[in-house]
């Protein structure tokens, strides 16, 4: 019988698998050891949790031939080079999270611009009762780093909300989008230096690592608000900390972190020193953007089909 390991904090229906497939579901993997105990017997792996399929895990998975990452960025969850060396077939579920991530990003823009995280801290501590009027999205200049499916949908939604000052950078220029949405093309440095808000929707890879670095941030607006819905590694952590510590009105939101899952030891053991910053300057969440129920159900169904169809 073919065994399929599934990770992710969502319900699964055993009936979606044929009788010759045995699903093994771990909602919240706690550490590598839990996975190491199961992987030697696993033939396929639907990776929907927070874990990283490392060299150590791959070496234990002697029967593993197929991994489906529930999302777009395979490299963020699998050691691609080593998996390929071991002849493990890697697939993903691209473009299925566009609406969920867009909805979440719009919500985080509103929440963070309204200083909600800072307000929560103030109420808990006492003596801090923030009621600063928040800016309307329509009044802000917004720049995009990355103009793929999510960036494009974000720009559409912001245009519907009356946002008229939008610019973007992408590895390939998009004349059609520029015309349709009246957007301008600019360098990353110009966007970070002139826009009120910067939204990052860009695949994490060697080409985009540290795309936003010390040189870019030294000319950034001192009140810039950065929302990174992609790999944290697009922003250099050392440069980001220095920037946020010296610009008290700047803010960054990251959906993910440089150390994740079991590697995240919390703010007191954070090698980058970012997690100890006030929520006035930095908010970090655990890859929540795509975690919408309907989206996850659709992505899981797609992943199951890929596993079933794999020879």
HELIX and SHEET records of a PDB file:
HELIX    1   1 UNK A   14  UNK A   16  5                                   3    
HELIX    2   2 UNK A   32  UNK A   39  1                                   8    
HELIX    3   3 UNK A   55  UNK A   60  1                                   6    
HELIX    4   4 UNK A   80  UNK A   85  1                                   6    
HELIX    5   5 UNK A   98  UNK A  113  1                                  16    
HELIX    6   6 UNK A  116  UNK A  125  1                                  10    
HELIX    7   7 UNK A  137  UNK A  139  5                                   3    
HELIX    8   8 UNK A  149  UNK A  160  1                                  12    
HELIX    9   9 UNK A  175  UNK A  181  1                                   7    
HELIX   10  10 UNK A  188  UNK A  194  1                                   7    
HELIX   11  11 UNK A  214  UNK A  217  1                                   4    
HELIX   12  12 UNK A  232  UNK A  234  5                                   3    
HELIX   13  13 UNK A  237  UNK A  246  1                                  10    
HELIX   14  14 UNK A  261  UNK A  263  5                                   3    
HELIX   15  15 UNK A  267  UNK A  269  5                                   3    
HELIX   16  16 UNK A  293  UNK A  309  1                                  17    
SHEET    1   A 5 UNK A  21  UNK A  26  0                                        
SHEET    2   A 5 UNK A   2  UNK A   7  1                                        
SHEET    3   A 5 UNK A  44  UNK A  47  1                                        
SHEET    4   A 5 UNK A  66  UNK A  69  1                                        
SHEET    5   A 5 UNK A  89  UNK A  92  1                                        
SHEET    1   B 7 UNK A 184  UNK A 185  0                                        
SHEET    2   B 7 UNK A 165  UNK A 169  1                                        
SHEET    3   B 7 UNK A 141  UNK A 145  1                                        
SHEET    4   B 7 UNK A 197  UNK A 200  1                                        
SHEET    5   B 7 UNK A 225  UNK A 228  1                                        
SHEET    6   B 7 UNK A 251  UNK A 255  1                                        
SHEET    7   B 7 UNK A 282  UNK A 285  1                                        
END                                                                             
